[in-house]
Amino acid sequence: MYRRDFIAGFAAPAILRAAQPTDIRVASIQHSFEDFLYRTPYKFGGREVDRVTLLNVRCRVESRSGKSAEGFGSMTLGNVWAWPSPTLSYDQTLSAMKDLAGRIRGITAGHREYGHPIDINMGLEPDYLKAAGPAMPKLAVLVTASPFDAAIHDAFGKLHGRNCYSTYGPDLMRRDLSYYLGAGFKGQHLSQYVQQAPKPRVPLFHSVGASDPILAADIRKPINDGLPEALPAWIAYNGLTHIKIKLNGDDIAWDVDRVAAIERAAVEAQRRRGVDRWFYCLDFNERCSSSAALLEFLHKLKEKSPRAFDRILYLEQPTKRDLKADRANVMHDAAKIKPVVIDESLTDIESLMLAREMGYSGAALKACKGQSQVLLMAAVAQKHKMFLCVQDLTCPGASLIHSVGLAAYVPGTAGVEANAREYVPAANKPWEKRFPGIFNVKDGAIRTDELKHSGLSAV
């Protein structure tokens, strides 16, 4: 059903030679880095992170007529998540991704073909993967390339005076979706899978890391920076109704107790607010030993805390990310209980279809995997009526605005994760006054009226 050359990362070169008056090409591109320390460590997947490096990209594009515009893209280089390695250190994987960013900049600057941003990305991705070499996981390549892709989309929207989500129709994209995704999409366009106006409000998912204090009594070393430090204070501060719980995955008893403790804390905090309806996402970060262990966890949680069990909105990436090497761990039975979402495994359409075959019923869309790739994934997922959510990579600033845009414009998304406000608020400071609806949440939801500007709306 799907184009094998696209799935493998190769696109027919004819698409970049096709004449379209609205097409653009890259005129110049630069990148830079910013480093921030976390206010408190964030534990997930058995690892703790206490810092972040942002990759920022500025790109100028030009049309065939010589008109030009500048775009901006930003993403965290989440190397601990994108490239977990038993042999390489944090500094080594980060350094390799930063080096790749330089090579990607050179490859992109040297690409002189005209096209729509999605066509440009399809033409460039094989070179990005080749430049990375076989040792770097594809997920790490996507993360590194994502702000370059975002900057091109942003510039394209600005050049045409439109929000990016209004640039995916037949007037600006020469070919329909069948070119990218196969005959099942003949006559359809990407604009059919995105909204032309953003949803006015998107639920905010607050993350509770595996080492975060639940109650004030659990705080070992107070931060005392004026922000909440325990879950009840966060619930009151942001009016939370959606909570993402990071679990260890390899200790069922600990995980059950953790969710039950969070439920007890949330019940009391929500009672004080007069709220009786809220939801949980449970994220195992691929640490469950098997699908059987996941089912055992769900059974024991339902026994211990039936109310917490009922509040589960979805389960995220329970087992190993390499689906081809882990075919036995199917999710059919678990997905009958709660939606099961693919995250770390999702790097292309092929992995999405394999996950669906293995019983996964949902997909986590992330800006860090690239605007071009994520929108095509979203179209396929919607066609197959899969559960959708949008998550970040502790994204601050423009990268969070990008993530919120996906949640606001892609139909049916359950909400958006936004945890930089918890762990690295310093990186959000320059953006708070400009985008108060996104960075100053009080009613448990992000307001999206600030996402109607040209491009990706951030700059």
Secondary structure by P-SEA (a helix, b strand, c coil): cccccccccccccccccccccccccccccccbbbbbbbcbbbbcccccccbbbbbbbbbbbbcccccbbbbbbbbbcccccccccccccaaaaaaaaaaaaaaaaaaaaaccccccaaaaaaacaaaaaaaacccccaaaaaaaaaaaaaaaaaaaaaaaccccccccccccccccccccccccccccccccccccccccbbbbbbbbccccccccccccccccccccccaaaaaaaccccbbbbbbccccaaaaaaaaaaaaaaaaaaaaaacccccbbbbbcccccccaaaaaaaaaaaaaacaaaaaaccccccccccccccccccccaaaaaccbbbbccccccaaaaaaaaaacccbbbbbccccaaaaaaaaaaaaaaccbbbbbcccccaaaaaaaaaaaaccccccbbbbccccccccccccccccccccccccccbbbcccccccccccc
